[in-house]
């Protein structure tokens, strides 16, 4: 009985999303513009997190959430967060 309970807890823990590791964030950080006109760099750690994480982070600049392939106007001072179908932040860039 105990072994079954422990196995169930381990299986549940394996399903829980953890924080993204630094290697997973490397492509997002590398894709950021060389000139950070919008101050996006400090927020690169949000890549991989649910879009709702943006509600808990004070961002004192214009922000745009970009879903799917919607066209966007480029504003160098605005931070753009690209959101996927699973409502996760998959990219960040100025614009």
Backbone as CSV, one residue per row, in Angstrom:
resi,resn,N_x,N_y,N_z,CA_x,CA_y,CA_z,C_x,C_y,C_z
1,UNK,0.820,-1.191,0.000,0.000,0.000,0.000,0.864,1.256,0.000
2,UNK,1.874,1.305,0.875,2.745,2.477,0.936,3.499,2.676,-0.367
3,UNK,3.983,1.603,-0.941,4.746,1.695,-2.182,3.880,2.267,-3.300
4,UNK,2.626,1.862,-3.351,1.707,2.387,-4.362,1.459,3.878,-4.175
5,UNK,1.324,4.309,-2.917,1.096,5.731,-2.632,2.316,6.559,-3.002
6,UNK,3.498,6.046,-2.688,4.733,6.757,-3.029,4.874,6.859,-4.542
7,UNK,4.580,5.767,-5.249,4.674,5.778,-6.710,3.690,6.783,-7.308
8,UNK,2.500,6.855,-6.746,1.503,7.814,-7.249,1.967,9.247,-7.021
9,UNK,2.545,9.527,-5.854,3.043,10.869,-5.572,4.192,11.246,-6.499
10,UNK,5.088,10.307,-6.759,6.195,10.577,-7.677,5.689,10.839,-9.090
11,UNK,4.684,10.090,-9.519,4.120,10.299,-10.854,3.473,11.675,-10.946
12,UNK,2.776,12.085,-9.896,2.157,13.410,-9.879,3.208,14.503,-9.900
13,UNK,4.265,14.333,-9.134,5.322,15.343,-9.087,6.004,15.486,-10.435
14,UNK,6.117,14.399,-11.169,6.762,14.457,-12.481,5.937,15.251,-13.480
15,UNK,4.636,15.335,-13.268,3.753,16.066,-14.189,3.733,17.563,-13.906
16,UNK,4.113,17.957,-12.725,4.050,19.375,-12.348,5.118,20.155,-13.098
17,UNK,4.725,21.279,-13.725,5.736,22.065,-14.437,6.652,22.772,-13.448
18,UNK,7.912,22.709,-13.703,8.890,23.393,-12.872,9.363,24.648,-13.578
19,UNK,10.210,25.412,-12.927,10.737,26.602,-13.590,11.648,26.200,-14.741
20,UNK,11.660,26.961,-15.816,12.529,26.611,-16.939,13.989,26.753,-16.537
21,UNK,14.827,25.826,-17.010,16.243,25.952,-16.667,16.930,26.906,-17.643
22,UNK,18.126,27.308,-17.309,18.849,28.329,-18.083,19.086,27.885,-19.518
23,UNK,19.319,26.588,-19.738,19.538,26.113,-21.115,18.287,26.269,-21.961
24,UNK,17.118,26.093,-21.355,15.872,26.255,-22.098,15.632,27.715,-22.463
25,UNK,16.139,28.637,-21.643,15.945,30.064,-21.901,16.957,30.624,-22.895
26,UNK,18.043,29.916,-23.146,19.111,30.434,-24.006,18.610,30.882,-25.378
27,UNK,17.759,30.098,-26.080,17.287,30.569,-27.394,16.487,31.859,-27.305
28,UNK,15.672,31.994,-26.263,14.869,33.210,-26.119,15.760,34.415,-25.851
29,UNK,16.767,34.221,-25.038,17.684,35.318,-24.734,18.513,35.659,-25.961
30,UNK,18.953,34.638,-26.702,19.753,34.876,-27.900,18.943,35.583,-28.982
31,UNK,17.627,35.347,-29.003,16.782,35.950,-30.030,16.438,37.403,-29.725
32,UNK,16.766,37.867,-28.535,16.455,39.247,-28.185,17.323,40.197,-28.995
33,UNK,16.808,41.359,-29.308,17.577,42.300,-30.116,18.854,42.740,-29.401
34,UNK,19.869,43.039,-30.191,21.129,43.489,-29.616,20.976,44.847,-28.939
35,UNK,20.148,45.693,-29.485,19.872,46.969,-28.843,18.516,46.834,-28.151
36,UNK,18.540,46.776,-26.854,17.333,46.578,-26.065,16.651,47.928,-25.845
37,UNK,15.948,48.391,-26.859,15.321,49.709,-26.813,14.123,49.771,-25.883
38,UNK,13.593,48.596,-25.501,12.377,48.589,-24.700,12.584,48.084,-23.279
39,UNK,13.772,47.656,-22.935,14.015,47.139,-21.590,13.481,45.739,-21.389
40,UNK,13.519,44.912,-22.441,12.987,43.551,-22.366,13.916,42.586,-21.638
41,UNK,15.198,42.824,-21.651,16.184,41.872,-21.104,15.876,41.426,-19.677
42,UNK,15.504,42.311,-18.761,15.232,41.850,-17.400,14.043,40.894,-17.292
43,UNK,13.220,40.829,-18.325,12.023,40.001,-18.292,12.183,38.694,-19.066
44,UNK,13.389,38.387,-19.529,13.631,37.170,-20.310,13.309,35.920,-19.506
45,UNK,13.383,35.980,-18.197,13.059,34.825,-17.356,11.598,34.428,-17.402
46,UNK,10.752,35.272,-17.975,9.331,34.942,-18.099,9.058,33.965,-19.226
47,UNK,10.000,33.813,-20.149,9.815,32.881,-21.269,9.677,31.477,-20.697
48,UNK,8.626,30.785,-21.139,8.345,29.440,-20.660,7.305,29.405,-19.555
49,UNK,6.973,30.553,-18.996,5.991,30.613,-17.923,4.599,30.895,-18.491
50,UNK,3.557,30.632,-17.698,2.204,30.955,-18.157,2.056,32.467,-18.368
51,UNK,1.199,32.857,-19.282,0.976,34.275,-19.566,0.486,35.006,-18.328
52,UNK,-0.170,34.322,-17.424,-0.665,34.957,-16.198,0.485,35.438,-15.308
53,UNK,1.701,34.966,-15.539,2.859,35.433,-14.760,3.081,36.926,-14.968
54,UNK,2.640,37.453,-16.100,2.792,38.886,-16.379,1.987,39.743,-15.406
55,UNK,0.942,39.177,-14.822,0.124,39.929,-13.869,0.859,40.166,-12.555
56,UNK,1.875,39.358,-12.275,2.595,39.452,-11.008,3.915,40.210,-11.121
57,UNK,4.242,40.700,-12.315,5.515,41.377,-12.542,5.257,42.836,-12.888
58,UNK,5.829,43.753,-12.119,5.643,45.162,-12.477,6.486,45.524,-13.698
59,UNK,5.834,45.914,-14.760,6.514,46.343,-15.981,6.065,47.767,-16.249
60,UNK,6.988,48.689,-16.158,6.656,50.107,-16.265,6.904,50.639,-17.671
61,UNK,6.548,49.867,-18.651,6.691,50.238,-20.063,5.463,49.732,-20.809
62,UNK,5.232,50.228,-22.010,4.135,49.666,-22.811,4.416,48.197,-23.110
63,UNK,3.365,47.381,-23.041,3.473,45.938,-23.254,2.419,45.507,-24.261
64,UNK,2.767,44.509,-25.069,1.799,43.938,-26.004,1.900,42.436,-25.940
65,UNK,0.752,41.762,-25.853,0.701,40.311,-25.925,0.380,39.936,-27.361
66,UNK,1.200,39.073,-27.937,1.041,38.696,-29.337,0.696,37.218,-29.385
67,UNK,-0.474,36.925,-29.919,-0.937,35.541,-30.019,-0.987,35.131,-31.482
68,UNK,-0.534,33.913,-31.752,-0.585,33.386,-33.107,0.245,34.199,-34.077
69,UNK,-0.258,34.316,-35.275,0.472,35.014,-36.331,-0.103,36.397,-36.586
70,UNK,-0.709,36.988,-35.564,-1.308,38.305,-35.773,-0.231,39.336,-36.115
71,UNK,-0.520,40.208,-37.049,0.461,41.238,-37.412,0.586,42.268,-36.297
72,UNK,1.776,42.791,-36.149,2.004,43.774,-35.090,2.739,44.982,-35.651
73,UNK,2.358,46.142,-35.161,3.084,47.364,-35.506,4.288,47.437,-34.578
74,UNK,5.397,47.890,-35.102,6.623,47.943,-34.321,6.788,49.298,-33.644
75,UNK,6.913,49.255,-32.337,7.233,50.431,-31.537,8.469,50.072,-30.723
76,UNK,9.596,50.741,-30.946,10.838,50.339,-30.295,10.803,50.395,-28.772
77,UNK,9.889,51.162,-28.189,9.839,51.268,-26.730,8.885,50.264,-26.085
78,UNK,8.180,49.456,-26.890,7.189,48.513,-26.360,7.784,47.112,-26.254
79,UNK,7.462,46.409,-25.157,7.884,45.025,-24.983,6.769,44.132,-25.518
80,UNK,7.115,43.248,-26.435,6.148,42.304,-26.990,6.389,40.913,-26.438
81,UNK,5.358,40.330,-25.833,5.421,38.965,-25.327,4.620,38.075,-26.270
82,UNK,5.268,37.103,-26.897,4.581,36.172,-27.797,4.022,35.033,-26.948
83,UNK,2.709,34.786,-27.106,1.983,33.794,-26.316,1.529,32.661,-27.239
84,UNK,1.751,31.399,-26.827,1.339,30.267,-27.670,-0.081,29.824,-27.317
85,UNK,-0.541,28.766,-27.983,-1.906,28.269,-27.774,-2.135,27.751,-26.365
86,UNK,-1.078,27.299,-25.722,-1.183,26.793,-24.350,-1.119,27.923,-23.333
87,UNK,-1.157,29.172,-23.806,-1.093,30.374,-22.962,0.214,30.464,-22.190
88,UNK,1.313,30.086,-22.841,2.652,30.210,-22.275,3.408,31.274,-23.043
89,UNK,4.300,31.964,-22.362,5.144,32.967,-23.007,6.246,32.212,-23.735
90,UNK,6.321,32.396,-25.052,7.313,31.672,-25.852,8.365,32.588,-26.451
91,UNK,8.199,33.886,-26.320,9.179,34.822,-26.859,8.957,36.210,-26.317
92,UNK,10.016,36.989,-26.377,9.949,38.378,-25.917,10.868,39.204,-26.816
93,UNK,10.389,40.353,-27.216,11.200,41.224,-28.088,10.621,42.637,-28.031
94,UNK,11.430,43.568,-28.432,10.966,44.952,-28.547,10.098,45.061,-29.794
95,UNK,9.073,45.837,-29.697,8.224,46.032,-30.864,6.835,46.052,-30.544
